Amino acid sequence: MITHTKPFGIYYWDTFDNETFLISEAGTLKKAIAKVHKRFKGRIKDDGADRVDIVDLQGTVVEKFKVG
């Protein structure tokens, strides 16, 4: 479910509880990616259990990151 109002929403998916939370929004994809890297610095991994998705206003996941 889309709950963001800016062009890009950043959502955290907790795979253990199977819940997704809006954690931030951004006006551009570049700013959204920068926010993810700043907030999850050192936690973005190839084998992370949880996931952070950047979603546009149409509901399309445009970037995804695994986080541990």
N, C-alpha and C positions, 0 to 999 in steps of 0.2 A: 504494500500500500504506500503510495507516494504521500508524504507529509511535508515535503519542502516546498518553498515558494520561489526561491532563487533558481537560476538555470540548472544548478547542479547540487544535489544532496549527497551527503556522505553518510552512509549507513554502516553500522557495526552489526554483524551477524554472529551471535553467540551460538555456536553449534551444539554445545552441551545442553543448553536450555531451549534451543531452537527458537530464539527470539531475535528480532531485528530492531535496532534503535537508530533514530536519526541523531547523529552526533554533531553535525555542522552543515553549513551551506556555503556555496561560493558562486560568484558571478561568472567565473570562467573555469574551464577545465584545468588550465594551468594552475590557478589559485587553489582549486580543489586538491590537486595532486600534491602541491606544496603543503597544504594543511595536513594531509594524511602522513606525509614524510616527517613533518614536524611533531605531530602528536604520537606517532608510533615508531619514532626513531629507535633503531636497534631491535625492533620487534617484528619487522617485515621479513618473512622467511618463506622458503619454498615448501616447507612442511608444516606451516602453522595450522593450528586446529581451527581457529576462528577466521573470519573474513571481513574485510572492509570493502564496500562497493561504492563507487561513484555512479550516481544514477541521474539521467537527464529528466526533464519534465514529462517526457512521454513514457517514462518507466523503463527505459533501456539502460542496462548496466554498461557503461562506457569504459570503465577501468575497474579492476578488482585486485586486491592484495590479500595474501594470506598472512595472518599475524599470529604470533605465539605468545 
